[in-house]
Amino acid sequence: MSSPETYRNNYLKHRQRALSRYERNRRPDLLLRRLSHVVDRSLRALLMSYSLPAHAALCAVGGYGRQELYPESDIDILILLKEEPGQADTQLIERLLAAMWDIGLKPAHAVRTLGQCLDEAQTDIATQTSLLELRCIAGFPGAAEELSQCLHDQIDPQAFYLAKRVEMRQRHHRYHDTPYALEPNCKESPGGLRDLQVLQWLAQAAGLGRTWSDIAASKLLTEAELRALRRVSLAFMRVRIELHLLCGRAEDRLLFDLQPRLAEVYGFQPSPGRLASEHLMQRYYWAARVVSQLNTILMQGLEERLFFSSERLPTTIDNDFEITNNRLELKDEQAIQHNPGLIFTAFLHLQQHPQLQGMSARTLRALWHARRLIDENFRLSAKNRSLFIQVFKQPRGVVQALRLMTMLNILPRYLPVFRRIVGQMQHDLFHAYTVDQHTLMVIRNLRRFTMAEHAHDHSLATQLATDFDKYWLLYIAALFHDIAKGRGGNHSALGAVDAERFCHQHGLSLEDTALVVYLVKDHLSMSLVAQKRDISNPEVVAEFARHVKSTKNLTALYLLTVADIRGTSPTIWNSWKAKLLDDLYHLSRRALGDDNFQTSTVLAQRKSVAITSLLKKGINQGDIDNFWSVLNLDYFLRHDSSDIIWHTASLYGALLNPAPVVYSRPLGRGKLVKYWYTPRTALIFSWKSVRSLTSTHLAFKMPASIQPPTDGHLIALWSWCHRYY
């Protein structure tokens, strides 16, 4: 019997030899296969000294089973038994597993009988998937063959497809449904390795083969798609290998601190205005988009093959399109080659027919291949320009159409300025996505302001969006607001030039062009004033109102600003920012002379919501009226309904209390403490922490005769208020 040290040295020697060969040729597929062979050889050598139970099989499953073993990944093994193990069998298995650890392997193991495997596969889709990759390494091969046959007989391709689709959608949701996060996970994020593996598992369950070549032979893939899949598969294999080697652990995230080191490994060099890591990540995002494109097309093709009957009659839309199985179908795939304008027509049909559940695989494939038809002549066509503008004007499906255009590389082809921001990194503390994906997020947020189901999320934005004329202009402004990021210089000013050119080329009126250009050029101004300046100072508000010039500009800028901030990161928006922007909007509208909006709309809405809630709390109308009688117009314009409800419920009983009343209210990560002084003043202080004053709101001016309180912190607050007011 050889010593564990001997086995360990042999394993490490062969492993290092495989890694050294990889450093010379950078062939990721060969490395993964060689590492799997090294482990196979080591396990078989171990079994010369350590025994398996009789009629047991040592099997590889998961990634190791398909011979894709990454340098720092766990080794997925199954010890398959014909029957329940006895005590002696258990001891043999424990000794074997301990020996694996001793020689440097990291087994992720399961010990099951054939019946247990089949039972587990029926209830757990992850186990069923892992067993699809079953490969016998040593022991009794008949057990593994029997399990594979039973699993093949048991699997329902339709149920498996539906389960994997749900699993994939849940995984995508965990990663914010985008491949374009600034620190993506090359394995699990949308557009990553897992999406490619899902396609292979589904094809295998459907009996279409295990490899990309097998799948292409089933006519589910074209030759061009086969080449693209092989290329991106190797690209993602390599990036995951390099991450493991850089970190010395199973790290699949392209973290910020790893990106420069990874760029150095790949040989990327910095260029004027761009880091080497930015070039690396842009290449990554382009590959991730190809994976997303092919994943969408092949998932659609598999679904149609598994579920749809060819006997259902299509519904004709026009000479070129029809509806088949609730999918948009291009009647003749070659028609688009003769009439490239059908590219935009397809997206308009998708928007204009609510019954459609997307496009067929044939149509998606035709559009993807037709992207190369979008050249200068296509862009100069007045008909194509008109069709593109119509996409923005549709009452539904705008975001879906733009996202699909981006994924299929149609939007970047049509707008070369947009192509430059595809995969463009943003190195700041706020943005969580690349510039192109942030742009689509902003358009999504603008669209949500028009949808009743999202009205609770931001009531003022919803109200303003409903009444805004030519709302589609805001989508165009959003499309261009960051279009010049990464060029150097003032991206707002440069983007305004691009936006003006686009508007003139696409026939927008001078008035509409002026609004779009203003929004692009000034899209940062409202958030800067709200968050960086004292908007309780009338001069600040008056200056901002003069800059905005009109109520229409103000409303459009407010909507774009809210959508922009909310599109930077899933966590950056909060009630404090919402309150500042709402206050600035209301105050600026008053400064522009639109008092009717303030009094008749805002006050009525806020008071109505507050009264309804307060009455439900058991507070009678008389107490509400008495409390509100000491509050002036500014109070109701500065506070939203939730603040008014909380102040009233907490303080209406203290109206005649001669001493200060102090309450605390949880608000996010800190506490908001309100101080109420009566009877001779109605003063509400907002105090985020005991020593950090954040804002002060007056119901009316504080009389000089009021005596200050005695508590030290309150004296400081009192002195501050006297100086300020």
N, C-alpha and C positions, 0 to 999 in steps of 0.2 A: 504494500500500500504506500503510495507516494504521500509526502507530507503536504498539508495545506499550503505551506510556503512555496513548494514546487509548483503546485497548480496555479497559485497566484502569480508567480513569476512568469509562467508560460502564458497565462491570460494577458498580463500587462504587456509582455513582449509582442504578442501578435496584435494586440489592440494598438500599440504605438506604431507598429509597422503599417497598419491600415491608415492611421492618421498621417504618417509621414508621406505615404503615397498620395493622400488627398492634398497635402500642402504643395505637391509638385504638379498635380493635374487639375485640382479643383473640380472633380467630378462628384457631385453630391450623391447621385444614385448609386455609384459604385461604392462609396464609403459606407452608406447605410447597409448595403448588402454585405459588405465585408465585415462590418461590425456584428451583424447578425450571425455570419458564419463563425466568427471568433467565439461568440457566446455558445453557439451550437457545439463547437469542438470542445469547449471547456466543460460544458454540461455532460457531454458523452464521456469525457475523460473522468469526470467525477464519479460517474456511475460504474466505473471499473473498481472503485473503492467503496462506494456507498450504494446500497441496494434500494430498488423500488419494490413495493408490494407486488405479489404475483398478479398477473393480468392487469397491471396498471400501466398507464402511458404518461410520459412527460411531454406536454404539448406547449407550443408557443401560440399565443393569441394576441389580438390587438395589433399594434404597430410592429412588434417583434414577430408576430405570426406572418405578416405580409412582407417580412424582411426589410422593414424600414426602421432600423434601430438607430436613434440619434445618440450622440456621444454621452450625454448625461441623463438620458431617459431611463425610467424604471424598465425592468425586464418582465414583461407580462407573461406568466406561465400558468398553466392549468395542470394539476396532477389529477388525471382522470382515472376513476376506479370503477370496476365492474359491480362492486357491492360495497356496503358500509365497511369502513376499515375497523379492524380489531385493535387491541392495545399494541400488539407487536407491529402492526402496520403503521400505526400512528407514530411510534418511536422511530421507525425507519424514515418516515417522511420528515420528522423534526430534525433528525441527524443530517439528512440531505439538505434541507433548507439552511441549517446553521453552517454547513460547509460552503454553501453558495456565498453567504455573507463573508465567511472567512477568506475566500479567495478574491474578494473585491467586487462580486456581482451585487446588484440591488434588485432582488426579485420582488415583484408585486404578484403574489401568488393566490391561487384559490385551489381548494381540494374538494372535489365533488364527484359524486357518482353520475353515471349517464342519465339516470332519471332526474336527479337534482338539477343537472344542467338544462334539461329540456323544460322542467317546471319553471326554473328561473328565467329562461329565455322567453317563455310565454307571458310572464308578468313584467319583465324589465327589458326595455328596448336596448339599453346599453349593453347588457349581457348578450342579447341576441346578436347585436352588431359585432361584438368582440369575437363571438364564436364563429362568425362568418370567415374569420381569418385563421381558423384552426389549422395548425401544422404540427404533425407528430415529429418529435426530436429523437426520442428513445423510448424503450419499453415495448409494450404490447400494441402494435399498430392497429390491430383489429378493433380495439375500443374507440380509437379516434375515427376510423373509417365508419363505424356504426353510428357514432354521434353525428358526423357530418351528413350522413344519409338521412338520419331521423330529422335533423334540423332542416334539411332541404325539403323533406316531405311536410314538415310542420309549418314552414314559413308561408305566410299569405302576402304576396307582393303588394296588393292594394293596401292592406292594413299596415304593412311595413312602410310603405311610401308615406301614408298619412301621418304615422307616428314620427318618422324622421323629419317630415316637413314641420310638424309642430315643434319638435326638439330644436330644429335649426332656427325657426323664428324666435323661440325663447332665447336661444344663445345670441342671436343678433340683437335682440332687445337689451340684453345685459351689456352689450357693447355699443349701445345707443344707435343701433341700426345704421352704422356708417363704417366703411373701411378707412375713413379719412380722419380718425382721431390722431392727435399729435404724437401719442405714444401707443401705437397699435400693437395688438397681440398677433404675431404672424401665424399662430396656430388657430386661435379661436375667433378672432375678429371677423366680421363680414369681409369676404374677399380673401380669406386666408386659406391655409392648408386644409382645415376641417371642411370647408365648402367643397373642395375637390374630392376629399375622401367620401363625403356624403354621396356624391354622384356615383362613385365607384361602387359603394355599398348598395345603392338603389338598383344600379344596373345588374349587379351580381344577384340580388334577390329576385329580379325580374327575369333572370336566365339569359342575360345579354353578354355575359363574360366578366372577367376580372380585370382586364387591362384596357387601356385607352384604345389599343388596336382592336380588341374584341368589340368594344362599344362602337367604334367606327364601322366595323364590318356589319353591324346590325342596322346601319343606315341612320343611326341616331346622331352621328357626327359627320360633318363634311371633312374633306382632307385639310382644308385651311384651318378649321376648328381643331382638328387633331394636332396639327403642328403648333397651334397657339397653346393648347392645353399642355403638351409636352414641355414647351418652353417655360410657361409660368410654373409648372410643377417643379421643374429643376430650380427655378429662381427661388421659390419659397423653401424648398429643401435646403438650398445653400444658406439662405439668411438664417434659418433656424439652427443649422449646424454651426455657423459662425458665432451666433449668440451663445450657444452652449460652450464653445471653445473659449470665447472671451471671458465668460463669467465663471467657468469651472463648475457650473451647476445647471439644472434644467430651467433656464430662463428663456421665455418666449416673447417677452415684451421688448419693443424697441424704445427703451427709456432714453430720456434726453442725454444723460451722461454717457450712454453707450453709443449713441449715434455718431459722434465724431470718431470714436475708435473704430466703429464698424466701417465708416467711410474711408478711413485709412487702409483697412484691410482690403476694401474693394478698389482702392487706388483712385478715388475721386479727389479732385483738386478744387480749391476755392476759386471763384471768379469774381469780378467786380460786383460788389453788392450782394454776393451770395456765398454762404459757407459751403464747405465740402459736404457737410451733413445734410444740407438742404438739397443738394443734387442727389444724394443717396435716397432721401425720403421721397423726392418727386418720382424717382425711378420706382420706388416701392409702390407708391400710390397708383402709378400707371399699371403696374402688374396686378395690383389688387382690383383695379377696375376691370381688367380683362377677365379675371376670375369671376367677378360679379356678373359680367355680361354673359359668359358661357354658362355659369350656374343658372341664371334666369332662363336662358334658352333651353338648356337640357332638362331642367326641372319641368318646364312646360311641355317639352316633348315626351318625357316619361309619363307625365300625367295624362296626356292625350292618348298615349299608347295603352296605358293601363285602364283608363276609365271611360273614354269616349267611344261612342258607337258611330260608325261611318254611315249609318242608316238615317240619321237625323238630317232633315232638309235644311239647307242654309236660307237665310233671309237676305235678300239683296238690298244694299244701301245705295250703290251707284254702279257705274260701269266697271269700276275697279275693285270695289270692296263689298264684302258680305259678312254676315254674322253667322258663325258656326259654333255650336256648343257654347253660346254666350261669349265667344271670343271674336275679336276683329280679325278677319281673314282676307288677305290679298289674293284675289282670284288667280292672277297670273304673276308669278315671281319675276318674270322678265319685264313686266310692264314698267316697273320702277326704273329699269335701265334706260328705257326710251323716254320716260317722263319723270325726271327726278323730283319734280314738284309734288309727287305723291308722298314724299317723305313727310312733309308738314301736313298734308291732307290726312294722313293716317292718324296723326296726333289729334287733329281737330275732330275726327270721327270718334276717337276714344273719349273726348270730352263731351261731345254732343249726344252720345247714346248712353244714358245711365245704366241700361241693362248689361252693358259690356263688362266682363270681368277680366279685362286685359286683352292682350294680343296673342294670337296663336304662335306656336313655335316657328312655323314657316314665315310668318310676318315679321317676327322679331329678328329672325335670321336674315331675311331679305333687307331689312332696314340697317342691320349692322354691316352687312356687306356693301350696302349702297352709300355708306358714309364717305367713300372715296369719290363719289360723284359730286360732292359739295366742293366746288372750286370757285374761282373768281366769277365765272359766268353765272353760276348758280346764285351767288351772293348779289350780283347786279340785277337779277331778274325782278322786275316790279311785282310780278305775280307771287314769287316766293317771299318777297318782303312783306307783301300784304297778308299772306297766309301766316307768316311768323307773328305779326302783330295781332292777328285774330286769336292766336293761342292765348295771349294775355287778356283778351277781352271776354273770354268765355266765363260764364257764371260758376263753373265747376271744373275740377280736374287740372287747374293750372300747375299746381305743385307736382302732381303725378307726371304730367307731360314733360315738365322741365327736368325732373329727376331722370326720367327714362331717356330723354334726349342726351343728358349728360352721360349716363351710363353707357349708351350705345355710341358715344363719341360723335354725336350729331351736333349738339350745341357748341362744343369746342371747335368743330370744323366750320360751323357757320359764323361764329364770332371769334376770330383769331385773338382778340384782346382777352376773351374769356379763357382761351386755351392756355395763355401764359400764367393764369392763376390756378390751373388745375394741379393739385398737389403742392401748392405753394404754402410753405410753413409760416407760422406766425409766432415769433419768439417774444411773448409777453406773458403777464401773469393772468390774463383774462381769457383768451381764446383757447378753446379746447379742440378746434377743428381747423382743417386747412381752409384757405380763403374761399375756394369754390364751394365747399360744403357749408361754410358759414353763410355764404350768400344765399344758398338754397334754403337754409334754416330761417333766414330773415324773411324770405318770400313766404315760407310756410307759416310763420307767425303772423304776417300781414293777412294771409288768407284766413287764418283762424279767427281774426277779429271780426270777420263777416259771417261766422258760423254760430248759430244759436247754441249749439252744444258746448261751446267754449266761452259763452258770455260770462259765466261766473268767474272765469279766470282773470278777466280785466274788463270790468263793466264800462268804464269811460271809453276805452279804446273801441269796444264793441258799438257803443252808442255813436261815436264819431264816425266809425267806418260805415255804418248803415246809411248815414246821411251824406257821405262824401261823393261828389260827382266825379265821374271818370276815375274810379278807384284803381283801375288797371294801370294808371300812370305810376302808382306807387310801386308796383311790381317791377317796372322798368327801372325806376330809381334805385330800387334795392339791388337789381341785377348789376348796376354800374357803381354802387356806392364804394366798393373796395376793389374795383377792377384794376386799379393802378398800383396795388400793393406789390412791393418787391422791386419796383423800378428805381427807387431812390427819389428824393424830392417829396413834395407835398402830394400824397396820393389822392386827396380830395380834389385839389385843383386839376391834376392830370386826369382824374376820372371824369371830371365835369367836361373836359374837352372831348373825351371819347363819347360821353353820353350825348353831347350836342351833335356830334357828327352822326351818331346812330339815329337820333330823332329826325334830323334833316333827311337822311337817306331813306327813312321809312315813312316819310310823308306826314309827320306830326305837325300840328299847327304851331305858330310862334308862341302862343300862350301855353300850350301843353309842353312845348320844348323848354320854355322858361321855367316852368315848375319842376320838371325833371332835373334840369341843370342846377337849379337852386338847391334842391334836396341833396344831390350828389356832392356839391361843393360845400354845403353847410351841415352835412349829416352828423357831425360831431358837436355842433355848437350848443344844442339844447342840453345834452348830458353834461357838458363842461360847465355851463352856467348853473344848472341845477345842483351839481355836486361840488363845485369848486368856489362858488360865490354865494354871498348872503342874499337870498331871494326875499328876505323880509325887508330889505332896503328898497324903497320905491324907486330910487334912481337906477338900481341894477335892473329891475323889471322894465322900467321905461326904456332904458338903453337896449335891452333885448327885444322889446316890442318894436322899437324903431328899426332894428336890424331885420326883423321878420317881415315887417311892412303890412301884412294882411292876415286876416283870420284864416283864409284858405291855406296860406303858407304855413301858418302856425299849426293848424290841425294836421296837415300832411307831415310836417317835421316831427310833431309829437308821435304820430303813429309809426313813422319810420324809426324814430329813436327807441321807442319801447320794443319794437320788433328786433332792432339791431342788438340791444343789450341782452335781450332774452335769447338771442341766437348765438351768443359767444360761448356759453357753457351751460350745462344743465343746472348748475348750482349758483350762478352769479346773481340772478334776479332775487330781490327781496322786497319786503314791504316798505323799507326805508327809501329805496330808490323809487319805487312806485309813488310814494307819497311826495317826494321832492318834485318829480316830473309832473304829477297831477297839480300840485300847488303852483308850479311855474306856469303851467298851461292856463289855469284859471286866472291867475294874476295878470298874465300877459293878455289874455282875452279882454279883461276889464280895461287894461291900459290901451288897448286898441279901440275901445269905445263900445264893445259888445256887452253891455251890462245886462241886456235882456237874457242872454244865455246863462249868466251867472245866477240871476235871481229866480227866473222861472223854471229853469231846467235843473241846475245842480242842486239848489237849495230844496226844491220840491222833492227831488229824488232821494236825497240824503235824509231829509226829515221823515219822509214816508217810510223808508226802510227802518229808520231808528225807532219810530213810534210803534210800528208793528212788532218789533222785537221787544221793546220795553213793556208793552202791554202784555205780551206773553210771559214776561218775568213777574207780572203781578203789580207793576207800578202804575198808579192811576194817572189819567190824563191831566188832572189838576196839578199834581206834583211835577209832571214833565213841563207843563206850561210855566209854572213858577220858576223852575230852574232855568229854563231857556230864556226867560224874560230878562235875565241879567247878562246874557251873552249877545254880542253884536254880530253884524254880518261877517266880519273878518273871521270870527271863530268858525262859523259854519263853512266858509270857503277854504279854510286851512285844514280842517279835519274831515276825514271820511266817515262813513256811517258807523264803522266798527269802533272808532275812537269816540264818537258822539254817544253811542250806546254805552260804552264802558264808563265814560265820565259821568253820564247822567245816572246810571245805576249805582255807581259808587258814591257820588257826592250830592245827590239831590236832598238827602236827609241832613246834610251839613250846612244848609243855606243860612241858618241862623246861629251856627256854632261860632262863638267868639274866638276860639283857638284854631290854629292851623290843623288841618286834617291831612294825614299822609297815607297813601296807598301805594302798593307796588303791583306791577302787572308783568307777567312773563312775556317777553317779546324776543323770539329767536334765541340767540346764545346768551344774551344779557337780560337785564330787567329794566323796564321803564317805570320810573317812580314819579308819581304826580303829587304836587303840593297845591293845596287849595286853601286860600286865605279869605275869610269872611268875618264880619258882614260888610266891611267897607270897601272891599275890592274883590273882583273875581279874576284871580290870577292863577293860571295853570302852568306849572313848570314841567318840562320834560327832562329827565335826568337819567342818562343811560346807566351810569354807575355812580356811586356816592361822590366820587371826586371828578367826574367827567361830564360837564354840561354839554349837551348836544344841540338843544334847541329850546326856545322859549316862545310861548304863544300867549298873547294877551287877549282877554275878552274885552276889556277896555283899559284905558290908561290908568296907571297906579297913582293914587293921590299921594302927594308928598307928606301928608300928615300921618300916614300909616307907620307904626312903630316896627322896627325890624325884629326878627325872632332872636332868641338867645343862643341856639345851637350853633357851634362853630362853622359847620359846613353850610348851614342856612344863611349865616351872616355873609359868608363869601358870595353865595348865590345872590343874596339881596343887594350887596354892594355892586355886583356885576350888572344887575338889572337897572339900578339907579344910574350907573354910568352910561349904559347903553341907551336907555330911554330918556 
